[in-house]
Amino acid sequence: MFEQLAVLDTPQPRSVDATMGALSADMSTLDDNALLDRLRNCQRVKAYVESVEMQTLARFVEHRTHDKYGIHEFVGDEIAAALGWSPRAAAVRLATALDLRRVPRTLAALEEGRIDYPKAKAIAEAVTPLTDAQAAAVEQRVLPDAEARSVGSVRSMLRRAVIRADPGAARKREEKAAESRQLSLWAEDDGMAVLSVKAPAPRTQAAFCYVDKLARTVKDEDRTLDQTRTDVALDLLSGKANGGSVSTEIRVTVPITALLGDDDEPAELADHGPITAEMARELAMDANIKRLLTGPDGSVVGYDARRYKPPTWMTEVVKARNPRCTFPGCRRKAHDADLDHTIPHENGGPTSPDNLGPLCRHHHRLKQTAAWPWRLHQHPGGRFTWTSPTNRVYHTSPEPR
């Protein structure tokens, strides 16, 4: 099979043959751990094939590049026709293949099956506005942790690293991007349509929080919260709502040194991700912004560990430290999650930041189930170790800042 894909100048990795051999085993003879290994091997093979495709696309572009005129205008159309892709799909894949040439270690990690294509694509796209030296620095910072993290987490890390690489340029890109704000409407099937707002994150976050707070005051058991939020938003926009005064707030976690202007370390906009220090300083002037200042270690003291319900400030500290559900790969926002005692309170677990962590309702139920139980252990700094029913160990931690 793979002999037909050997289009690279470098020899085909031996590990691919070994992986394919493992995939040929009779599935009916495999236990739970072996089945999980088989799934991981499937991902390795897919990643290897994706790396072959990316390198083949880039090589084909070289064959369609003129010394004087550059890349042929319609090379993407030629590829689309040959593979039955849309021109748009071909253009996207081709752009990724060319972008990956700037991050060779990322391409190597894809070929070796240490990361998958979506992660490689995220890294390649993120460094597009950077110089070669800055791109290499971002790659070096993010790639080592990429294998163990979800694509969403990798993208968040990349946004933070790109801001850190050149804060001034990042702020200019934010200002430029704000010029593209727009309200869009397009039709879907079954009489539905999509109304989309693209705008700077602080404004969209504030608008969502306002609608969310209004929706939570509506008592209607026949509607879900998502349905109620949608109805409230449409009533407001269409002029059908009676109005009302509901105070809203958005939360920003910002290093105190950045707030004082001593450095340009990225801040964190709750439920969005990294923003520039300059934007955080601007937001700090808004009375509706709730600011959470962090020192070098982010520690807060002075709480009663015997009480079950954590105080508001402790809830905010824990959810700022771990802005997502702490289950491996889960990207549900802490804002909508349960605050779980890692060691149950009834078993003597204290109500303290070192024994609290956000879990979405689904994974909170998973932790509490007696059938095929998972075990959870918390470490200092918001790091967690999950052990699966098959005794596989997974480590999760807050994204580096």
N, C-alpha and C positions, 0 to 999 in steps of 0.2 A: 504493500500500500504506500508506504512512505518513500519508496524509491521513486515513485512518480512525482513526489513533491520536492525532490532534492534539487532545488534550483539555485541554492546559495553557492557562493564561492567557497565557504568554509565547510568542513565535513559535517555530516549529519550527526547530532549528538547521540551517543550510545544510549543514553537514558530513555530516548524515545522508544527504541526497540524493547527495552526492559519493561517500560510502561505498557506498551501494546501487548506484551506477553502476559502481564498481570491481568489485563482486560479480557483475555481469552479464557480465563478460568470459568468453570461452570457456576453460574450464579446461585444455583440451588444448594451448593455446598458451602456457601459463605455465611459466616456469622455477622452480627451487627457491626463489629469493628472492621471486618473485611469489606463489608458493603460500603462503609464510610470511606475506607481506603480506595475502593473502586471509584467512588464519586470524585475523590480528589485526583485520581489518575485521569479521569475523563477531563477534568479541568486543565490538567497539565498538557494533555494532547491537544485540546482546543487552543490553549495559549500558544503552543508550538506552531500549529497550523496558522494561527493569526499572525505570528511573527514572520512566517514564510510569506504569507500574503502581503504584509506590509513591505517587506524587502523586495518582493517581486514587483509590486506597484512602483516603488521608488526606482528600481532598475529600469522598468519600462519607460518611466518619465525620462530617464537619461537617454534612452533611445529616441525620444521625441523632443530633445532639446537641441536648439541650434546655437552655435557658438556666438552668433551675432544677435539673434532675435529672442533667445531664451526658450522657455517651455512652450511647446505648440499649444495654441489656443484651445483646440478641440481634443486634446488627449483624453480628457475625462469622458467625452462622448464615445470615443473608440472603446474604452474599457467598458462603459455601460452597455454598449451594443453587444460586445462579446460575452458578457456575463448575464445579460438579462436584467440589469439593474436600471433604476431610474437615473437620469443625469444628476439629480441632486444627491442620491445615495453614492454614486461614483465620485462626485466632487468631494463629499465629506470624507470618504475612505481615502481618497487620494491625498487630501490635505493632511490627514493624520499620518499617512505614510511619510510624507515629506517633513512634517514637524518632528517625527520621531528620529530623524537623522541628527537633530540638535541634542538629543538626549540618548546617547548610545548605551548608557548603562540601563536605562529603562527598557530599551529594545532587547538588550541581553537578558534582562530579568523576565521579559515576556517569553523569549525563546526558551528559557530554562523552566518555564512554568511557575515561577515564583510570584508573578502577578498575572492578572487576566487582562484582556483587551480593554475593557472600560477604564481600568486604572491607568493603563499605559496611555490611553487617549486623553484622560484627564490631565496627566502630567505634561504631555506634549502640548496640549492646548493652553495650559496655564502659563507656560513660559514664553508664549508667542511674543508678548510685548517687551520682553527683557533682552538685554545684551547676552552674548554667548557666555560671558563670565558669570552674570547674574543667574542665567538659566542653569548653569552647572552647579551653582551654589544651592539653588532651590531643589534641584534634583537630588543632590547629596543630602539635603536636610530631610526630605520627605520619603525618598525611596526605601530606606531601611525599615521603616514602619509600615509601608504600604501593604505588604503581604498579609499582615494580621488584621488589617482594618477594612471596613466596608468602603465602597466607592464614595458614598456620601461623606464619610469621615476623611478620606484622602482629599476630596475636593476642598473641604473646610481647611485642612492643613495647608493645602496649596495656596488658598486665598491669603492665609496668614503669612506664609513664607514669601509670597510675591509682594505683599505690602511691605514686609520687613526689608526686602531686597532694595527697594527704592521708594520710601514713603512719599517723597515729593511727586514722583511720577504717578504713583498710585492715586494720590489726591487729584491730580489733573485728569486721570482716566475716570474717576468718579464724577468730576464736574462735566466732562465730555459726555459720559454715559447719561447723565441727567437730561441732556438735550434731546435724547431719544425717547423720553417718556411719552406714553400713549395709552389711549383707551381703545380696545379692540372688541369687535363683536363678530362671531362667526357661527354658522348654523351647524347643528348636529342632527342625528337621526331621531325619530320618534317625537318630533315637535319640540326638541330641546335646542338650546343655544348656549354659547359660552361667552361671557362678558369678562374681559381680561384687562387688568390695569398693570402697566409697567411704569414704575416710578422709583425714586430713591427709597431705599429700604426703611429709613426712619418714618417717612410719611405713610408708606403702606402698612408698616407695623402699627402705627398709631390708629389708622383707619380700621384695621382688622380688630384691634383691641376694643375700639369703641363699639363696633357692631357686635362683637362677642359679648361684651358686658350688657348691652341692651338685650341680646337674645337670651341670656341667662336669667333675666327678670321675667321672661314670658313663661307662664304656666300652661303647658299644653301637652298632655300625655300622648296625643296622636301624632306629634311631630318629633323627630330626632333633633339633636342640637345642631347638626349640620343643616338640616332643612330649615330650622328656625333662623339660623344665622343668614341663610340665603334669602329667606322671605323678608327679614328685617332690612338687609342691605338693599334689596330691590325696592322696598317701600320707601326707604330714605332717598334713593336715587330717582325714583319716579315721582316723588312729591306726595305719595299717599300717606306717609307717616305723619303723626301728629307732632313729631319732634320730641323734645325733652332734653333735660340737662343731665348727662351722665359723665362724671369725670373718668378719664382714662390715663394710663401711664404705660410707658415702655421702659425696659430696664437695660442699663449699660454697665458692663463690668470693665473698669478701666484702671490700669496701674496708676498709682498716685503720682509717680514720676512723670508719666505721660500727661496727666491732667495739669500738672504744674509747668509743663513745657520743657522739662529737663531731657526728655528723649521722645522718640516717635514710635514706641512699642505699640503694636496693634491693640485696639480695644475689642470688646465682644458685645455685640448687640443681641440681646436675648431672642431666641427663636430665629435668628438669621445667620450669625457668624461674625467673622472678623470685619472690622472697619478701621479706617485710618485714625490715628491719634487726633488729627486735626478735626475730623468730623466729630469725634467724641468730645473734644473741647467745645465745639460749637453746641452740641447737644446739652452739655453741662449747664448752659445758660438757660435752658428751658425748664420751667417749674414743673412740667408734667413728666419729666424724665426722672426715673428713680436710679440713682447712681450707687454702685457698689464698688468701693475702693478696696484694692488689694495691695498688701505689702509684698515683700520678697517671697514669703512662704504662704501668704493668703490665709493665715490662721486667725481665728476669732475665739475669744474665751469668755467665761462668765455665764454659764448656763446651769440649769438644774437637770442633771441626768436622770433623776428619778421620775419625772413627769412623762406621761405617754405622748401627748401631743406636743410637737416641737413648737417653739415660739416662731413668730413670723420671720424674724431676722435669721433664724437658723434654717428655716425652709429656703429662704432666698440664698443663703450661703451655699447650702448643699446643691441646689439646683443651678447655681452659677458655676460651681465646681464641676458638676456633672450635668451638662445641659441636655443630655439625651438619656434615654433608658440605658441602664448599665448591662443589659444582656448582650452577648456577643453579636455584633452586626445590626442590632436594632437602632433605628434612627428616630423613633418616636420622641417627641419633645418632652422634656422634663416638666414643662409648664402644664401639660395635660396628664402627667403621670402620678401614680401614688408614691408617697414617700415611705419607703419600706424600712423597717428595722431588720438589719442583716441577721443579728441574733435576736430572736423574737423577744418583745418586751416582757411577756409572761415567763420567759426563761431567764430573766435577769439582764437582758440586753439593755444598755443605757440609751437614753434619748440624747445622742450627741452626734456631731458631724461625722465622727469616725465609725458610727454604727448605723448611719442613715444613707440611703441611696435611692434615686428615682427608678421606679419600675413601671412600665406601662401596665395597664390592667391585665393584658394577656400574659405577660411574663411574670407579673405578680402572682397570678393564679398558677402558672407553671411551677414557681418556687414552692408554693404551698401544697401542691398535689402529692398524694401518697403513692400513686401509681407511677412507676418509672421516675423516681424522684431525682431532682437535681440538688447539688450541694453548693452553697455559696459562702465564700469567705472574703471579708473586706480587709484591705491593707491601708495604711496611712496614705493620705493624699488623693482619696477617691479612686483607688485602684481595687479591682475585684477579681477574684478567681472563681470561675464556675467549673464544676465537675459534673459531667453528664452521666446518665444511667449506664453508659458503657465505660465509665471511668476515664473519658477523654477530658483533658484539662484545657480550659480556655481563659486567657487573661484579658481583661479590659481595663482601660485607663482613660482619664481625660486627655483630650488632644493637646499636644505640646503648644505652649504659647510663647 
